[in-house]
Amino acid sequence: MKEDFCDVVKIEGKCCMWVLVILNFIPFTAGLGTMISACMDDKFNCHQFLWGLLEWFTTWIFFIGWVLSIIHGVLIFKAHKKEFGNQAQQERRPQKRTPYAQFVNYFNPNNCMVIFKKK
């Protein structure tokens, strides 16, 4: 798959995503969230790192880089929501529980710590 210069790295963790978005919204750390997200990709994403450097250097010229950084922060948020939003909604749905669900989960061998190993 060919990488475009404007592709956004999809951040899996919700806390990591929020930290990067907040870093992009602060004027004097503009572009830092983009550069860190470039390092968090499966392999180093050179295009995103250069984009972050461009945001950081142009922050000092009439805050143009800060505006670009805010736009990129919103794109990081949207990419996270598009990729992992449905997964988060499914985790929040209440599960149907039977009266014996706690009993079954307690004695499930996959949930128990193995003390004795078979030889």
C-alpha positions in Angstrom: 0.0 0.0 0.0 1.4 3.4 -1.0 1.6 6.0 1.7 0.3 9.5 0.9 1.9 12.5 2.5 -1.4 13.4 4.1 -2.2 9.9 5.5 -2.9 9.8 9.2 -1.5 7.1 11.5 -4.3 5.2 13.3 -3.5 5.2 17.0 -5.0 2.2 18.8 -5.0 3.3 22.5 -7.5 5.8 23.5 -5.2 7.5 26.1 -2.4 7.7 23.6 -4.7 9.2 21.0 -5.9 11.9 23.4 -2.3 12.8 24.5 -1.3 13.2 20.8 -4.4 15.3 20.0 -3.8 17.6 23.1 -0.1 18.0 22.1 -1.2 19.1 18.7 -3.6 21.7 20.2 -1.0 23.4 22.4 0.7 26.3 20.5 4.3 25.7 21.4 4.2 21.9 21.1 2.4 22.0 17.7 3.6 19.1 15.5 5.0 17.1 18.4 1.9 14.9 18.5 2.3 14.3 14.7 6.0 13.4 15.1 5.3 11.0 18.0 2.4 9.4 16.0 4.9 8.8 13.1 7.0 6.8 15.5 4.0 4.8 16.8 3.1 3.4 13.3 4.0 -0.3 12.5 7.2 1.1 10.9 8.6 4.6 11.1 6.3 6.8 9.0 8.7 9.4 7.4 6.0 11.4 5.7 4.2 12.0 9.0 7.4 12.9 10.8 8.2 15.5 8.1 4.7 16.8 8.3 5.2 17.3 12.1 8.5 19.1 11.5 6.8 21.4 9.0 4.0 22.1 11.6 6.6 22.8 14.3 8.8 25.1 12.2 5.9 27.1 10.7 4.3 27.6 14.2 6.7 30.5 14.6 5.5 32.2 11.4 2.1 33.7 12.2 1.0 30.5 13.9 0.4 28.8 10.5 1.9 25.6 11.8 -0.4 25.7 14.9 -3.5 25.8 12.7 -2.1 22.9 10.6 -1.4 21.0 13.8 -4.9 21.5 15.1 -6.3 20.2 11.8 -4.0 17.2 12.0 -5.1 16.5 15.6 -8.7 16.4 14.5 -7.7 14.0 11.7 -5.9 11.7 14.3 -9.1 11.8 16.3 -11.3 11.0 13.3 -9.0 8.2 12.2 -9.1 6.6 15.7 -12.9 6.9 15.9 -13.4 5.4 12.4 -11.0 2.5 13.0 -11.8 1.7 16.7 -15.1 3.5 17.4 -17.3 0.4 16.7 -15.1 -1.7 18.9 -15.5 0.7 21.8 -19.3 0.8 21.4 -19.5 -3.0 21.4 -17.5 -3.2 24.6 -19.9 -0.8 26.4 -23.0 -2.8 25.6 -24.2 -4.8 28.6 -23.9 -8.5 28.2 -26.8 -10.8 29.0 -26.0 -12.7 32.2 -27.5 -15.9 33.4 -27.7 -16.6 37.1 -24.8 -19.1 36.7 -22.5 -16.8 34.7 -20.4 -15.9 37.6 -20.1 -19.5 38.6 -19.1 -20.6 35.1 -16.5 -17.8 34.7 -15.0 -18.5 38.1 -14.3 -22.1 37.2 -13.4 -21.6 33.6 -9.9 -23.2 33.2 -8.9 -20.4 30.8 -9.3 -17.8 33.6 -7.6 -19.7 36.4 -3.9 -19.5 37.2 -2.2 -22.9 36.6 -0.4 -23.9 39.7 0.5 -27.5 38.8 1.7 -28.3 35.4 1.2 -31.7 33.8 4.4 -33.5 32.9 
